[in-house]
Amino acid sequence: MERFSFASEVAFVPHGDLLDGVTVAPLTAPMSEQSPFQAAIFRFAPGGRLARHSATALEIFAVLEGSGEVIGPDAVGEPISIGEAIFWSPGDEQEMHSATGMSVLIIQGERLDRFRRSTATP
């Protein structure tokens, strides 16, 4: 077992134009280092946002605390809060922001799929 932290004090502010008021605490190596998936905690400060862009891989955004708004390919904003998640496909236009702050687990990968309850009967 190896313990490591993803607390806010180990998070960093990424470079670029996509994130404003958001810090990132990686949980895995990035896909750019040949990893089949990547996972990180994104912390949105009040007013923080992930600017509109196209998903580059299959992605799951799972809200761990707080709430915000997610905007998908149809450009319509929908509220999202603790216990809810969004599944994105490559090429999906996406955007997310939070007026009050939130923490989101983001997982990206080439063979990622969301959980779907089995319809098989025992």
N, C-alpha and C positions, 0 to 999 in steps of 0.2 A: 504494500500500500504506500502510496506517495500522496501526501497532503499538499495542496497549494491553494492560494487565495485568489478570489476574483472580486475582493472588496473594492470599494470605490477608490481607495488610496493606491491601488496598483493599476488602475485603469489609465488609459492615455487618450489624448485628443488627437484623432486621426487628421492627416493632411488631406486637403482637397475641398471641393465645393459641395459634396453631397450631404455632409453632416454639419449642423449648426446647433450648438448647445447640447451635444451628445458626446459621452465618453464611451470607450470600448475596453472591456476586459476579456481578452481571448481565453478560451478554455482548451483549444486544440491548435495544432499547427495550421497555417492557412493552406488553402487549396493550391496556391501558387508554389508551395513547396512539395507538390505531388501528393498531398493528402487527399483521400477520396471524399472527404467532407470537412467542414469547419464549423465550429460553434463558438459563440461569444455572447457576453452580456452587454447589451447596449443600455446605457442610462441616459434618459432624456431629462434634462433640467426643465423647469417650467418655461414654456415657450420653445423648447428644443424641437428640432425637426430633421427628418431624413428627406431630402429633396427628391422630386420626381425623377425616376430613372427606370430603366428596364432591368428586370431580374436576369442575372447571368447564369443562374443554376436553379435547381429546385430549392425552395426555401420554406422554412417554417418560422413564423414570428409568434412566440408565445409570451403573453403579458404576465409577468410575475408580480408586479405591484404597480399601483397607479392606474391611470387611464389616459386615453388619447383618441385620436381619430386616424383611420386608415383610409386611403384613397386608392382605388384600384384602376384597372384599365378603362372603366366607364367614367372616370373622373368624378364620381359621386362619393362624398365623404360619409363614412359610417363610424359610429363610436365603437371603441374596443376597450375592454377592461380586464382586470384580474381573472384568470381562469379561461380566457378566450385565446384562440390562435388563428392565424391566417396561413394558408398554404398558397404559395406562388409557384407558377410554372415559368420556365425560361422564356424571356421576352415579354412577360406581363409588366405593364407599366404600374409603378407603385410609388406611394408617398405615405409618410406617417409623421404626425406631430402630436405634441401634448401641451395643453395649456397649463396643467398642474404638475407635470412630471410623471415618469413611469420608467420601469425597468423591464426589458424585453430579452428573452433568450432567443437568439437567432441561430438556426442551424441551416447550413447550405450543403448540398451534395448532388452528385450525378445520379445516384440511385435512391434518393430519398422519397418516401411516400408517407402520407398521413395515415394514422390508425383508422381502420374501418372495421366496425363490428362484424363478426362472422354471422352469416345468415343460415349457416348449417345447423340442423337440429341434432341433438345428441342421440 
